[in-house]
Amino acid sequence: MSLHCVPEPNVHVFDARGVARRFRHSAIFGALGALHNGEAMRFINDHDPIPLLEQLGQRFGGQLSVTYRQRDEHGVVIDLCITGLPEA
């Protein structure tokens, strides 16, 4: 399976492989903070970001949903969704 995503409504692709490593975590936190209820971020990376997922869990707690769509030697594709956000 290749690390490409088919567009889906309310799913926004974030390909971290093109972001400089020193900016990745900040960029990901910013992207998640821009999501609205019912939206997800499809995160693509060249490795399993376990420390990042721990940081996200600390920040968002039970509001964070993490769903692995692909995890193999080629990288990972993870859907991240924040639920229970206050309506804007």
C-alpha positions in Angstrom: 0.0 0.0 0.0 1.3 3.4 -0.9 1.1 6.4 1.4 -1.4 8.4 -0.7 -4.9 9.4 0.4 -8.1 9.7 -1.6 -9.9 13.0 -0.8 -12.8 12.6 1.7 -15.2 15.2 3.0 -14.1 16.8 6.3 -10.7 14.9 6.2 -7.8 17.2 5.7 -4.4 15.7 4.7 -1.3 16.7 6.6 1.8 15.1 5.1 4.5 15.6 7.7 7.2 14.2 5.4 7.4 17.6 3.6 7.8 19.6 6.9 11.2 20.3 8.4 11.6 18.1 11.5 12.2 21.0 13.8 8.8 22.5 12.9 6.7 19.3 12.7 5.2 19.2 16.2 4.3 22.9 16.2 2.7 22.6 12.8 0.7 19.5 13.8 -0.6 21.1 17.0 -1.6 24.2 14.9 -3.3 22.1 12.3 -5.3 20.2 14.9 -6.2 23.4 16.6 -7.7 24.7 13.3 -10.1 21.7 13.0 -13.9 22.1 13.6 -16.2 19.5 15.1 -16.7 16.6 12.7 -13.4 17.2 10.9 -10.3 15.0 10.9 -6.7 15.4 10.0 -5.2 12.5 8.0 -1.6 12.5 9.2 1.1 10.9 7.0 4.6 10.3 8.2 7.7 8.2 7.5 7.6 6.7 11.0 5.2 5.9 13.8 5.1 9.2 15.9 4.6 7.7 19.3 6.1 10.6 21.3 3.9 13.0 19.4 0.8 11.0 20.0 1.6 11.0 23.7 2.0 14.8 23.6 -1.3 15.1 21.8 -3.0 12.9 24.3 -1.8 15.1 27.2 -3.0 18.2 25.5 -6.4 17.0 24.2 -7.1 14.1 26.6 -10.3 12.2 25.8 -11.2 14.6 23.0 -8.6 13.0 20.7 -9.4 10.1 18.6 -6.5 8.2 16.9 -7.2 5.7 14.1 -4.3 4.0 12.3 -5.2 3.6 8.6 -1.8 2.2 7.7 1.2 1.2 9.7 4.1 -0.6 7.9 7.7 -0.3 6.8 6.8 2.5 4.4 5.3 4.7 7.1 2.1 5.5 8.8 -1.3 7.1 7.9 -3.3 8.1 11.0 -6.6 9.9 11.3 -6.7 12.3 14.1 -10.0 13.8 15.2 -10.8 16.2 18.0 -14.3 15.8 19.4 -16.4 17.8 21.9 -15.1 21.2 20.8 -17.1 24.2 21.8 -19.2 25.5 18.9 -17.7 28.7 17.4 
